[in-house]
Amino acid sequence: MGDMRIFFVGGAFDDDGGKPSSCAAALSRAIQNRLPHENDKPKLVDEIKRENPTCLLVTSKRNLDERYDPLMLVARALRTKSNLLLEVTGSAPKYEFTLWDPLGNVFATRIGDLNVLADRIAARIMALRGMTRIRSRSVGPAIMLTDDPQTGRAEELWRFCSIIRAFGVKFHELIRADTGRFLGNASFRCEHGFPSMRYGNLILVSRRDVDKRDIGPEGLVAARGGFVDEVQYYGDAKPSVDTPIQLELYGLFPNARFMLHSHAYVLGAPFTGAVLPCGAVEEAQEVLRLFGGPGRVGLSAPNLRVNLRGHGSLVMAGNLGFLEETQYVARQIPENHGEE
């Protein structure tokens, strides 16, 4: 993670040459003084992630008249693939700054002191730099989902997809964010020759950015883990960014057969401690700390529900009935973590 680049973007970007922001420049210098090995590379914001897909991107949004509500700010962060977004409110010379992430978490609220703000931004950047992500790589053609008539796996698969579609409608209502992305994912552990024993250690996981309201077997990707630095999948469609987490959890909780992750909370479920972004492998250990220690439910429990703080929830189920009975509530946006 030591060579990860971090971009801080501020000012006006347009076809007339743009306009620099002295405030953004001052803040950028303050952050650079707190972080080693920073880089500055002029790029239009929509191109930065395409050119530097692994960089940490901090963008800003002027909201002086506060016409952009929290969901609009979250949608902008998602659309630009920003890791953090700095909302600018107030008026000159007393601008105020609120620090958002793409999940609707806030780590600084209406701060006017640039040094205090730089401390908060640097702290969150350092936290993000310390999190682990695992790449995915296609290793062969897509696996056809065949059925063994003696196991009835196809019937189970279609029921699984039906349940996910129904929850997809519910999540769309609860999240209420028109981001162009379909938040959350679902997976199914392959067992007893389905889809094929010769592949081994497979899960079927929703492909990246598929609309869960319409998902069917064609929206699932076969993937497998057990490798040091990658997830292997079959076909051209990439699996969900959370696939490494779910593969690790299937290994830790051997009796779980289905998983459903959403960006809503489960009613009455316990919470993890850390605020982690999508795809951070440390999320599996957060779940393990809740359920895997002495005196806890234990790794053998097939049915577990957990709220991922500042993120959403995860349901691990040994049977589809437990999955289907889960009750969800909306996350509060913003979710404030400014004092942590």
Phi, psi and omega in degrees: 000352187293335182263012179294132178269147180234129179246133174246121187244127177210169182094183181264134178243113180208184182277000181258019179098351177074183180213122180289157179244117179294327179293316179296321179296317179296318179293319178301317178297320180296320179292318180301326179292343182258350183234135178282152168059048177276156178231151177231118183223117183289117178217146170293142191300323182288347181261344189298311182290331177293321181278331185225071189297338182260003182286161168267122186247123175247118179246171180228156178219119174289126180223049188296325178266002176056040177277345177268118180276172184305319181293328177291323177292318177298317180299321179295316179299319179292318184295321181271000182058036178284139173281328176217149178228131182257112177273130181253120178234182181084206180207159181296142000267011185250066175290152176236152188229136175237131185258116182251159163241173186290354178261005179087014176274146179240130183247357174200134186237118174048053178269131180259342181273115184296329179291318176296317180298316179299322177300315182294316180296314180299321180296318181288323177298316179297323177296317180293323179295334182275358182268150188258132172237146181241132182285161175244145182219131177286133183238009180171178180291160180302142179271127177286137182274096180262168185235142169263113184304334183282340181259341181067028184294326181296319178299319179294320180296316180294324177294319177303312180297322179297317178296317181295321178299316180297318177291328177301320176296317180296315181296322179300322178290319184285321186280322174054041180236116178272083187257351188079001176236151181251106194281135180105176180197171180215152179213165191217121180282130179279131181220156169053048174084011180240119002279338178194129181296334187291342179275323176068144172050042182261150162235155169258122185231146181300139179289161187297129175064026174281143179285113183293343179289343182236012190291140171224186181305330180291344178270007180252144181241135175281129182219157178215152180243209181090011180249158188294314191228018180203157168255133178259136179224168186243130179105186183267336182280129180285142175284167179309148179297338180272006182303317179301323179295313184290325175298318178294320180292323176298325177289324181283327183242083191295342182266356176281135180240341181225146174223142175225118178250132176225172176259027169246163178266152175271132181298122174081002182277153177288162183250144168286173185266312187276154174263109186242145177280169176302136174089353179285119186296336179301343179300324179298319179290328175299318177294318181299322180298329179284322192240348189257355184274175178303135178080359179268183182301321175101158184290342183278349181293125182279339188238113182219145174234136182215141173265128180267108189305129179071013186225301184163230183209165176220130175246125174249128188228141173272344179214157184289335178298316179297319178299315186293332185275358184293137178249135185243152173227156181289145169286148174280127178240121003284155171252115194269125176233028188295336183263359183281000000 
